Amino acid sequence: DVKVTQSSRYLVKRTGEKVFLECVQDMDHENMFWYRQDPGLGLRLIYFSYDVKMKEKGDIPEGYSVSREKKERFSLILESASTNQTSMYLCASSFFRGHSGELFFGEGSRLTVL
Amino acid sequence: SQQGEEDPQALSIQEGENATMNCSYKTSINNLQWYRQNSGRGLVHLILIRSNEREKHSGRLRVTLDTSKKSSSLLITASRAADTASYFCAPRSGTGRRALTFGSGTRLQVQP
């Protein structure tokens, strides 16, 4: 079975702190994604990556950056956390070519910024 | 990528009843996928229907697709309390951005 593992289920950080959210997948997927989910707003795409060291902005990239140094790992970085970044963060991965585009999600990381 | 719009936003039924959720989208698709999310967890892929298919079944799930109306429906038959979750549709275009886009989903509550 595909497994997408997010490093922390719950985090509490202070305004201005640098925050790292880590995501690892074990199915050799080319594509990896970071979404945030807020009540009433659905899932919004922050960044995605289709190859090592490649990244593309999603719909709400402001205040975030990402890193993909290895194929299996995709990190989301909040350079200076703010209270409006309190949210549930979901990582997902998928194959690139010859597949349906089905996404496999991690369990989520709920971040609270005080 | 395009976003699907689920309807209704919330649905409450009794155990044993059927639950129907609808999804509308705007442009042509390659396939449409349905996902489920238990409270506080990640999304799980349920079923995919391709643009050349009209109906698909998987266990108690039945998905239909009407490309002329740009709509899909997910039917859960003989619902159980364990079906309580949010359900999302994700239309996938053949071109454009690789990422799926999700709406706010349908929150299904199945009363025991």
Interface residues (C-beta under 8 A of the other chain):
Chain A: V4 N31 F33 Y35 G40 L41 G42 L43 L45 F48 Y50 E56 G58 D59 M88 L90 A92 S94 F96 S100 G101 E102 L103 F104 F105 G106 E107 G108 R110
Chain B: Q3 N30 N31 Q33 Y35 G40 R41 G42 L43 V44 H45 L48 F88 A90 R92 R97 R98 A99 L100 T101 F102 G103 S104 G105
